[in-house]
């Protein structure tokens, strides 16, 4: 048999995301830049690949500390994995998806790659898959930069929302985003004696002058808590003046008291195996953050937006609508921080197909959150855990 009679035909099965020619389809970014985090998605067609026709890329960016933190992708047809990654990576951000051009998406990625390199933060795995997006160095004009920043930021509708976002960005040392909320250049670094901090709580009161506000903030810096008082002035829904008034340290116990709030809990007995409850079991669970623990699985359900930032009294964890903890022992425990929200969870469970497999057994109101304490306690039964709390064991 003469080997010259044979011809090797490339069928496309060998093409990877790295080597395939790519045609841009679409991209989006979440408008959550003022929260300090962004999710971004890019979709390419692979026209020369005979087996794997699509590349779906997901990026997660943290503007304060971790830079370009996470990368994930789906190569090939969407078999549900795309929506699964989308839910886990950006489902809890509370933002809308804003369309991007490929050039805009490349610029955002390159911004955070530069941040990683500057801060010696390792790149996420999969570099060979997204390296091609870095080959052309993207530059933008000032108007283009402003338009792109507008795409990344939610529209602000109230003074409280503006103030909370501004302080959140300042305490996080994210001065680029903080400057976007100002009318002019002035000193934003009033707390150089602290490292980047977490904006845990803020209470806003009106000042003596029109459009003047006094803020009392609880901020965590390196596991220490401080109460910080600042003064801001507004003009045309922008910050036009920012002053430091005071800062003093408080104990962890005092901070816990300031952050304390009621927790409402409903307990159910499951008539089905715990493994049959999944992220698709109710209307609220598809976007939940799912974490495994020693005694079960926790589903953390977030509000669809970040309107908690627009409150006179802001709290960090008010982006959470509620939680389902599905224990290995056969209990489902739902928990939330208000009567209205626990009722939403009860309706969500009751109207789901899984609702027929649940029997309500108890309801509680606690003066402070206890669900996480139960998850870490080693108890398998929530009601036995409550009895132990009551007796002080």
LINKABEL-V237854 format. One record per pair of residues at least 6 apart in sequence whose C-alpha atoms are under 7 Angstrom apart, sorted by the first residue. I is the first residue (numbers start at 1). J is the second residue. D is the distance in whole Angstrom. If there is no record, write none. Layout:
I & J & D
I & J & D
This chain:
11 & 50 & 6
12 & 48 & 7
12 & 49 & 5
12 & 50 & 4
12 & 51 & 6
13 & 50 & 6
13 & 51 & 6
15 & 49 & 6
17 & 55 & 7
17 & 75 & 7
17 & 129 & 6
18 & 128 & 6
18 & 129 & 5
20 & 46 & 6
20 & 48 & 7
20 & 49 & 7
21 & 46 & 6
21 & 47 & 7
21 & 48 & 6
22 & 44 & 6
22 & 45 & 6
22 & 46 & 5
22 & 47 & 7
23 & 44 & 5
23 & 45 & 5
23 & 46 & 6
24 & 43 & 6
24 & 44 & 5
24 & 45 & 6
25 & 43 & 5
25 & 44 & 5
25 & 45 & 7
26 & 42 & 6
26 & 43 & 5
27 & 41 & 5
27 & 42 & 4
27 & 43 & 6
27 & 99 & 6
27 & 100 & 5
27 & 101 & 7
27 & 102 & 7
28 & 40 & 6
28 & 41 & 5
28 & 42 & 7
28 & 97 & 6
28 & 98 & 5
28 & 99 & 4
28 & 100 & 5
29 & 38 & 7
29 & 39 & 6
29 & 40 & 4
29 & 41 & 7
29 & 97 & 6
29 & 98 & 5
29 & 99 & 7
29 & 100 & 7
29 & 152 & 7
30 & 38 & 6
30 & 39 & 5
30 & 40 & 7
30 & 95 & 5
30 & 96 & 5
30 & 97 & 5
30 & 98 & 6
30 & 152 & 6
31 & 95 & 5
31 & 96 & 6
31 & 97 & 7
31 & 98 & 7
31 & 151 & 6
31 & 152 & 4
31 & 153 & 5
31 & 154 & 5
32 & 38 & 6
32 & 93 & 7
32 & 95 & 6
32 & 152 & 6
32 & 153 & 6
32 & 154 & 6
33 & 152 & 5
33 & 153 & 5
34 & 153 & 6
34 & 165 & 6
34 & 169 & 7
34 & 177 & 6
36 & 62 & 6
36 & 63 & 5
36 & 64 & 6
37 & 61 & 6
37 & 62 & 5
37 & 63 & 6
38 & 60 & 6
38 & 61 & 5
38 & 62 & 7
39 & 59 & 6
39 & 60 & 5
39 & 61 & 6
39 & 90 & 6
40 & 58 & 6
40 & 59 & 5
40 & 60 & 6
41 & 57 & 6
41 & 58 & 5
41 & 59 & 6
42 & 56 & 6
42 & 57 & 5
42 & 58 & 7
43 & 55 & 6
43 & 56 & 5
43 & 57 & 6
44 & 54 & 6
44 & 55 & 5
44 & 56 & 7
45 & 53 & 6
45 & 54 & 5
45 & 55 & 6
46 & 53 & 5
46 & 54 & 6
47 & 53 & 7
52 & 75 & 6
52 & 76 & 4
52 & 77 & 7
53 & 76 & 5
53 & 77 & 7
54 & 75 & 6
54 & 76 & 5
54 & 77 & 6
55 & 74 & 6
55 & 75 & 5
55 & 76 & 6
56 & 73 & 5
56 & 74 & 5
56 & 75 & 6
57 & 72 & 6
57 & 73 & 4
57 & 74 & 7
58 & 71 & 6
58 & 72 & 5
58 & 73 & 6
59 & 70 & 6
59 & 71 & 5
59 & 72 & 7
60 & 68 & 6
60 & 69 & 6
60 & 70 & 5
60 & 71 & 7
61 & 67 & 5
61 & 68 & 5
61 & 69 & 6
62 & 68 & 6
62 & 69 & 7
63 & 174 & 7
64 & 172 & 6
64 & 173 & 7
64 & 174 & 6
67 & 112 & 6
67 & 115 & 6
67 & 116 & 6
68 & 112 & 5
68 & 113 & 6
68 & 116 & 7
68 & 123 & 7
69 & 124 & 6
70 & 124 & 6
71 & 124 & 6
71 & 125 & 7
71 & 126 & 7
74 & 82 & 7
87 & 286 & 7
87 & 287 & 5
88 & 287 & 7
88 & 289 & 6
91 & 287 & 5
91 & 288 & 7
92 & 287 & 7
92 & 289 & 7
92 & 302 & 6
94 & 303 & 6
94 & 304 & 5
94 & 305 & 4
94 & 306 & 5
95 & 305 & 6
98 & 151 & 6
106 & 133 & 6
107 & 138 & 6
110 & 134 & 6
116 & 122 & 7
116 & 123 & 7
156 & 162 & 6
158 & 310 & 7
159 & 237 & 7
160 & 310 & 5
160 & 311 & 6
160 & 312 & 6
161 & 309 & 5
161 & 310 & 4
161 & 311 & 7
164 & 309 & 6
166 & 178 & 5
166 & 181 & 7
168 & 199 & 6
169 & 175 & 6
169 & 177 & 7
169 & 178 & 5
170 & 178 & 6
170 & 188 & 7
171 & 196 & 6
171 & 197 & 5
171 & 198 & 7
171 & 199 & 7
172 & 196 & 5
172 & 197 & 5
172 & 198 & 7
173 & 196 & 5
175 & 188 & 7
181 & 238 & 5
181 & 239 & 6
182 & 238 & 5
182 & 239 & 4
182 & 240 & 6
183 & 238 & 6
183 & 239 & 6
183 & 240 & 5
184 & 240 & 7
190 & 244 & 6
194 & 221 & 7
195 & 221 & 6
196 & 221 & 7
197 & 219 & 6
197 & 220 & 5
197 & 221 & 5
198 & 219 & 5
198 & 220 & 5
198 & 221 & 7
199 & 218 & 7
199 & 219 & 5
199 & 220 & 7
199 & 316 & 7
200 & 218 & 6
200 & 219 & 5
200 & 220 & 7
200 & 315 & 6
200 & 316 & 5
201 & 217 & 6
201 & 218 & 5
201 & 314 & 5
201 & 315 & 5
201 & 316 & 6
202 & 215 & 7
202 & 216 & 6
202 & 217 & 4
202 & 218 & 6
202 & 313 & 6
202 & 314 & 5
202 & 315 & 7
203 & 215 & 6
203 & 216 & 5
203 & 217 & 6
203 & 312 & 6
203 & 313 & 5
203 & 314 & 7
204 & 213 & 7
204 & 214 & 6
204 & 215 & 5
204 & 216 & 7
204 & 312 & 5
204 & 313 & 6
205 & 213 & 6
205 & 214 & 5
205 & 215 & 6
206 & 212 & 6
206 & 213 & 4
206 & 214 & 6
207 & 213 & 5
207 & 214 & 6
211 & 233 & 6
211 & 234 & 5
212 & 232 & 6
212 & 233 & 4
212 & 234 & 7
213 & 231 & 6
213 & 232 & 5
213 & 233 & 6
214 & 230 & 6
214 & 231 & 5
214 & 232 & 7
215 & 229 & 5
215 & 230 & 5
215 & 231 & 6
216 & 227 & 7
216 & 228 & 6
216 & 229 & 5
216 & 230 & 7
217 & 227 & 6
217 & 228 & 5
217 & 229 & 6
218 & 225 & 7
218 & 226 & 6
218 & 227 & 5
218 & 228 & 6
219 & 225 & 6
219 & 226 & 5
219 & 227 & 6
220 & 226 & 6
225 & 249 & 6
225 & 250 & 6
225 & 251 & 7
225 & 252 & 7
225 & 255 & 7
226 & 247 & 6
226 & 248 & 5
226 & 249 & 4
226 & 250 & 6
227 & 247 & 6
227 & 248 & 6
227 & 249 & 6
227 & 250 & 7
228 & 246 & 6
228 & 247 & 4
228 & 248 & 7
229 & 244 & 7
229 & 245 & 5
229 & 246 & 5
229 & 247 & 6
230 & 243 & 6
230 & 244 & 5
230 & 245 & 5
231 & 242 & 6
231 & 243 & 5
231 & 244 & 7
231 & 245 & 7
232 & 239 & 7
232 & 241 & 5
232 & 242 & 5
232 & 243 & 6
233 & 239 & 6
233 & 240 & 6
233 & 241 & 5
233 & 242 & 7
234 & 240 & 5
260 & 368 & 6
261 & 367 & 6
261 & 368 & 5
261 & 369 & 7
262 & 337 & 6
262 & 365 & 7
262 & 366 & 6
262 & 367 & 4
262 & 368 & 5
262 & 369 & 6
263 & 335 & 7
263 & 336 & 6
263 & 337 & 5
263 & 338 & 7
263 & 365 & 6
263 & 366 & 5
263 & 367 & 7
263 & 368 & 6
263 & 369 & 5
264 & 335 & 5
264 & 336 & 5
264 & 337 & 6
264 & 338 & 7
264 & 339 & 7
264 & 342 & 6
264 & 364 & 6
264 & 365 & 5
264 & 366 & 6
265 & 333 & 7
265 & 334 & 6
265 & 335 & 4
265 & 336 & 7
265 & 363 & 6
265 & 364 & 5
265 & 365 & 6
266 & 333 & 6
266 & 334 & 5
266 & 335 & 7
266 & 362 & 6
266 & 363 & 4
266 & 364 & 6
267 & 332 & 6
267 & 333 & 5
267 & 334 & 6
267 & 360 & 6
267 & 361 & 6
267 & 362 & 5
267 & 363 & 6
268 & 331 & 6
268 & 332 & 5
268 & 333 & 6
268 & 358 & 6
268 & 359 & 5
268 & 360 & 4
268 & 361 & 5
269 & 330 & 6
269 & 331 & 5
269 & 332 & 6
269 & 358 & 6
269 & 359 & 5
269 & 360 & 6
269 & 361 & 7
270 & 330 & 5
270 & 331 & 6
270 & 332 & 7
270 & 357 & 6
270 & 358 & 5
270 & 359 & 7
271 & 357 & 5
271 & 358 & 6
272 & 357 & 6
273 & 330 & 7
274 & 326 & 6
274 & 327 & 7
274 & 328 & 6
274 & 330 & 6
279 & 285 & 5
279 & 286 & 5
280 & 286 & 5
281 & 352 & 7
281 & 354 & 6
282 & 348 & 6
282 & 349 & 6
282 & 352 & 5
283 & 348 & 6
284 & 301 & 7
284 & 348 & 7
285 & 301 & 7
287 & 301 & 7
288 & 299 & 6
288 & 300 & 5
288 & 301 & 5
288 & 302 & 7
289 & 299 & 6
289 & 300 & 5
289 & 301 & 7
290 & 297 & 7
290 & 298 & 6
290 & 299 & 5
290 & 300 & 6
291 & 297 & 6
291 & 298 & 5
291 & 299 & 7
292 & 298 & 6
295 & 327 & 6
295 & 328 & 6
295 & 380 & 7
296 & 325 & 7
296 & 326 & 5
296 & 327 & 4
296 & 328 & 5
297 & 325 & 6
297 & 326 & 5
297 & 327 & 6
298 & 323 & 7
298 & 324 & 6
298 & 325 & 4
298 & 326 & 6
299 & 323 & 6
299 & 324 & 5
299 & 325 & 6
300 & 322 & 6
300 & 323 & 5
300 & 324 & 7
301 & 320 & 6
301 & 321 & 6
301 & 322 & 5
301 & 323 & 6
302 & 319 & 6
302 & 320 & 4
302 & 321 & 5
302 & 322 & 7
303 & 319 & 6
303 & 320 & 6
303 & 321 & 5
306 & 319 & 6
308 & 314 & 7
308 & 318 & 6
308 & 319 & 6
321 & 336 & 7
321 & 341 & 6
322 & 335 & 6
322 & 336 & 4
322 & 341 & 7
323 & 334 & 6
323 & 335 & 5
323 & 336 & 7
324 & 332 & 7
324 & 333 & 6
324 & 334 & 5
324 & 335 & 7
325 & 332 & 6
325 & 333 & 5
325 & 334 & 6
326 & 332 & 5
326 & 333 & 7
329 & 380 & 6
335 & 342 & 6
336 & 342 & 5
349 & 355 & 5
374 & 382 & 7
374 & 385 & 7
379 & 385 & 6
